[in-house]
Amino acid sequence: MFHFVTKGGNPLRKWLKDKRESIGLTHEEVAAESGIQRAYYTMIENGTRNPSVEVSKKIANVIGFSWTIFFENKSN
């Protein structure tokens, strides 16, 4: 369902970027509506940081997906 692309050894969350762009939001807008810093959101989308459950729920609410996707097993 969701694809992970490796970027420098980290899983780029392409699904998150695609979902965000499909609703026309910028990193800054998602971050502001989620109550987090833009840089932190960017790291989450790039796969260099993993969000807490609380932050996952906030981002999911803003963008419109199930927050649990951040915690699903990425192996085949």
C-alpha positions in Angstrom: 0.0 0.0 0.0 2.6 2.6 1.0 6.1 2.5 -0.4 9.3 3.4 1.3 12.3 4.6 -0.7 15.8 4.6 0.7 17.5 7.9 0.9 21.0 7.7 2.4 20.0 4.6 4.3 16.8 6.2 5.7 13.3 5.3 4.5 11.9 8.3 2.6 8.2 8.5 3.3 7.1 9.0 -0.3 3.5 8.2 0.7 3.5 11.0 3.2 4.9 13.5 0.7 2.5 12.4 -2.0 -0.5 12.6 0.4 0.6 16.1 1.6 1.1 17.4 -2.0 -2.2 15.9 -3.1 -4.1 18.2 -0.7 -1.9 21.2 -1.6 -0.1 21.7 1.7 3.5 22.7 2.3 5.8 21.4 5.1 5.2 24.7 6.9 1.4 24.4 6.8 1.4 20.8 8.0 3.8 21.6 10.8 1.9 24.7 11.9 -1.4 22.8 11.9 0.2 19.9 13.8 1.8 22.2 16.4 5.4 21.1 15.5 8.4 22.8 13.9 8.8 22.7 10.1 12.2 21.2 10.4 10.9 18.4 12.5 8.1 17.7 10.1 10.6 17.7 7.2 12.8 15.1 9.1 9.7 12.9 9.6 8.8 13.1 5.9 12.4 12.4 4.9 12.5 9.4 7.2 15.3 10.7 9.4 13.1 11.0 12.5 10.2 9.0 13.7 7.2 10.8 15.2 5.8 10.0 18.6 2.2 8.6 18.8 0.9 12.1 19.7 2.7 13.8 16.8 1.6 11.0 14.4 -2.0 11.5 15.4 -1.7 15.3 14.8 -0.1 14.9 11.4 -2.6 12.2 10.3 -5.4 14.5 11.4 -4.1 17.4 9.3 -3.3 15.3 6.2 -6.0 12.7 6.4 -4.7 9.2 7.0 -4.5 6.6 9.7 -1.7 7.6 12.2 -0.8 3.9 12.7 0.9 3.7 9.3 4.0 5.3 10.9 4.3 2.2 13.1 3.6 -0.6 10.6 6.3 -3.1 9.8 8.3 -2.0 6.7 9.6 -5.4 5.9 8.4 -7.6 3.0 
